């Protein structure tokens, strides 16, 4: 069973998309040329593809979750510009083989690198990326990372119901213990540029719960018959921090763009 089983509808509706400034940085990471190619790894419901749809001519997006891919297909296919080819493929990054002769100008891995065999995937990408292409690993912080009083309180409620350790579907999440840039420096894509894009968001109780239900650490099925009890606890907790159901969040996207060293 997928780590994100049961989350797809919430994921598509409540996960924040890719900001325009982030999309602009990604689109500018590779040279302008005819028929630019994008490989999106761990595409989920296609938020990265949606943000870059007009910037690439041939897009391959892969994920292991069939429900996520179906949601991406339904949401994005009607938006695909004439002349653009989009292929959604059920495949793990560790097993992906591109079409014969196909190389990506840009590989994007958003909010997903921690799920991968990181060194192994970067090694495989060496043959899948054009000589002047780039690999972009990026993401923002989840609610689990807290960073504000109301998010800390939300995390405490989750821990009260599911235990102190962060869940990952049916298991426990084990975070990477090395900076992504360090891992990239050990790969072919060892010329690494880091950029940060601040993001300000406004949430409501509904969207906070929807976001939580899109995650592997607070997926609805994890609560079993206590789901309504959990919702009530979240509502009561959030009410302590706002009398108008508005919750401000300051976050940021950390973008790491790796290219092959020219030296």
C-alpha positions in Angstrom: 0.0 0.0 0.0 1.2 3.5 -0.8 2.5 5.7 2.0 0.0 8.2 0.8 -3.0 5.9 0.5 -6.3 7.7 1.1 -4.8 11.2 0.7 -5.2 11.9 -3.0 -8.4 14.1 -2.9 -7.0 16.2 -0.1 -3.6 16.3 -1.7 -4.9 17.8 -4.9 -7.2 20.3 -3.2 -5.2 21.5 -0.2 -1.5 21.0 -0.9 0.0 24.4 -1.8 1.1 24.7 -5.4 4.4 25.9 -6.8 4.8 29.7 -6.5 5.3 31.6 -9.7 8.8 32.8 -8.6 9.9 29.2 -7.9 8.5 28.1 -11.4 10.5 31.0 -13.0 13.7 29.9 -11.3 13.2 26.3 -12.4 12.3 27.2 -16.0 15.5 29.4 -16.1 17.8 26.6 -14.8 18.4 25.2 -18.3 19.2 26.8 -21.7 16.4 28.0 -24.0 16.1 25.7 -27.0 13.6 24.0 -29.1 11.8 21.0 -27.6 12.8 21.3 -24.0 12.3 18.2 -21.9 11.2 17.9 -18.3 11.3 14.8 -16.0 9.3 15.3 -12.8 10.1 12.6 -10.2 7.5 11.9 -7.5 5.0 14.0 -9.3 2.1 13.2 -7.0 -0.9 15.1 -8.4 1.2 17.0 -10.8 1.7 20.3 -9.0 5.2 20.9 -10.5 4.1 19.8 -14.0 1.1 22.2 -13.8 3.5 25.1 -12.8 5.9 24.4 -15.7 3.4 23.2 -18.3 4.1 26.1 -20.7 7.8 26.0 -20.3 8.6 22.5 -21.7 7.6 20.7 -24.8 8.0 17.1 -23.7 7.2 16.2 -20.1 7.5 12.9 -18.4 6.1 12.7 -14.8 6.6 9.6 -12.7 5.1 8.4 -9.4 4.4 5.0 -7.8 0.9 6.0 -6.7 -1.7 5.2 -9.3 -4.4 7.3 -7.6 -2.1 10.3 -7.6 -1.4 9.9 -11.3 -5.1 9.6 -12.1 -5.7 12.9 -10.3 -2.9 14.5 -12.1 -4.3 13.3 -15.4 -7.7 14.6 -14.7 -6.6 18.0 -13.6 -3.8 18.7 -16.0 -4.6 17.0 -19.3 -7.2 19.6 -20.3 -4.5 22.3 -19.8 -1.8 20.8 -21.9 -0.9 23.3 -24.7 -1.1 22.3 -28.3 2.3 20.8 -29.4 3.2 19.8 -25.8 3.5 16.1 -25.0 2.8 15.0 -21.4 3.4 11.4 -20.3 2.4 10.3 -16.8 4.0 7.0 -15.9 3.6 4.7 -12.9 7.2 4.0 -12.0 9.7 4.4 -9.1 12.6 6.8 -9.7 15.0 3.9 -9.0 13.5 1.9 -11.9 12.7 4.6 -14.5 14.1 4.2 -18.0 13.4 7.0 -20.5 12.5 6.4 -24.1 15.4 5.6 -26.3 17.5 8.8 -27.0 15.4 10.9 -24.6 17.3 13.1 -22.1 15.8 15.6 -19.7 16.9 19.3 -19.8 15.6 19.6 -16.3 14.7 17.0 -13.6 12.5 18.2 -10.8 12.2 16.5 -7.4 9.8 18.4 -5.2 9.0 17.4 -1.6 10.0 13.8 -2.5 13.8 13.4 -2.3 13.6 12.0 1.3 11.6 9.0 0.0 14.2 8.0 -2.6 17.5 6.1 -2.7 19.1 9.5 -3.1 22.6 8.5 -4.3 21.2 5.8 -6.5 18.7 8.0 -8.2 21.3 10.7 -8.8 23.6 8.1 -10.3 20.9 6.9 -12.7 20.1 10.4 -13.7 23.6 10.9 -15.1 22.5 9.0 -18.2 19.0 10.6 -18.3 20.0 14.2 -18.2 21.3 16.3 -21.2 25.0 17.3 -20.9 24.0 20.9 -20.0 20.9 19.9 -18.1 20.2 20.3 -14.4 18.6 18.5 -11.5 16.5 20.6 -9.1 15.7 19.3 -5.6 13.4 21.6 -3.7 10.6 21.9 -1.2 9.1 23.9 1.6 8.6 22.9 5.3 5.7 20.8 6.3 3.5 21.5 9.3 5.5 18.9 11.2 8.4 21.3 11.2 6.2 23.8 13.1 7.8 27.3 13.1 4.8 29.1 14.6 2.8 28.7 17.8 -0.4 27.5 16.0 1.6 24.9 14.0 3.4 23.7 17.1 0.0 23.2 18.8 -1.3 21.3 15.7 1.7 19.0 15.8 1.1 18.3 19.5 -2.5 17.3 18.8 -1.3 14.8 16.1 1.3 13.4 18.6 -1.4 13.0 21.3 -3.4 10.8 18.8 -0.6 9.0 16.9 2.5 9.1 19.2 5.5 11.3 19.5 7.3 10.0 16.4 6.3 11.2 13.0 4.3 8.7 11.1 4.8 7.7 7.4 1.7 5.8 6.5 1.9 2.5 8.4 5.5 3.1 9.5 7.6 5.7 11.2 9.3 8.4 9.2 13.1 8.4 9.2 14.5 11.7 7.9 17.7 12.0 6.0 20.6 13.0 8.3 22.7 14.8 5.6 22.1 18.1 3.7 20.8 17.4 0.2 23.5 19.7 -1.2 26.2 17.4 0.3 24.6 14.4 -1.3 24.5 16.2 -4.7 28.1 17.3 -4.3 29.0 13.6 -4.3 27.1 13.0 -7.5 27.7 14.0 -11.2 25.6 17.0 -10.5 28.1 18.5 -8.1 28.0 22.1 -9.2 25.2 23.1 -6.7 23.4 26.4 -6.5 21.1 27.1 -3.5 18.2 29.6 -3.7 15.5 30.5 -1.2 12.1 31.9 -2.0 10.0 33.2 0.9 6.3 32.3 0.8 3.5 33.8 2.9 0.3 31.8 3.1 -3.1 32.2 4.8 -4.9 29.2 6.2 -8.3 28.4 7.6 -9.3 25.5 9.9 -10.8 23.7 6.9 -7.6 24.1 4.8 -5.3 23.1 7.7 -7.3 19.9 8.2 -7.3 19.3 4.5 -3.6 19.8 4.3 -3.0 17.4 7.3 -5.1 14.7 5.5 -2.9 15.1 2.5 0.2 14.0 4.4 1.7 10.7 5.3 1.9 11.7 9.0 -1.7 12.6 9.4 -3.6 10.6 6.7 -7.2 10.1 7.6 -6.9 6.3 8.0 -4.2 6.6 10.6 -6.9 7.8 13.1 -9.3 5.0 12.6 -12.5 5.5 14.5 -11.0 8.5 16.3 -11.0 10.7 13.2 -13.9 12.9 14.3 -12.4 13.2 17.7 -9.2 14.3 16.1 -11.0 16.9 14.0 -12.7 18.3 17.1 -9.4 18.5 18.9 -7.8 20.4 16.0 -10.7 22.8 15.8 -10.6 23.6 19.5 -6.9 24.0 19.5 -6.9 26.4 16.5 -9.7 28.4 18.1 -7.2 29.5 20.8 -5.0 31.2 18.1 -7.6 33.1 16.1 -11.0 34.6 16.5 -11.6 34.9 12.8 -10.4 31.6 11.5 -7.3 33.1 9.8 -3.9 31.6 10.4 -0.8 33.2 8.9 2.2 31.2 7.8 5.7 32.3 6.7 7.5 29.5 4.9 10.1 29.2 2.2 11.1 27.1 -0.7 14.7 25.9 -0.6 15.8 25.1 -4.1 19.0 23.2 -4.9 20.0 23.1 -8.5 22.8 20.7 -9.5 24.7 20.8 -12.7 27.7 18.9 -14.0 30.9 20.7 -13.0 32.7 22.2 -16.0 36.2 21.9 -14.4 
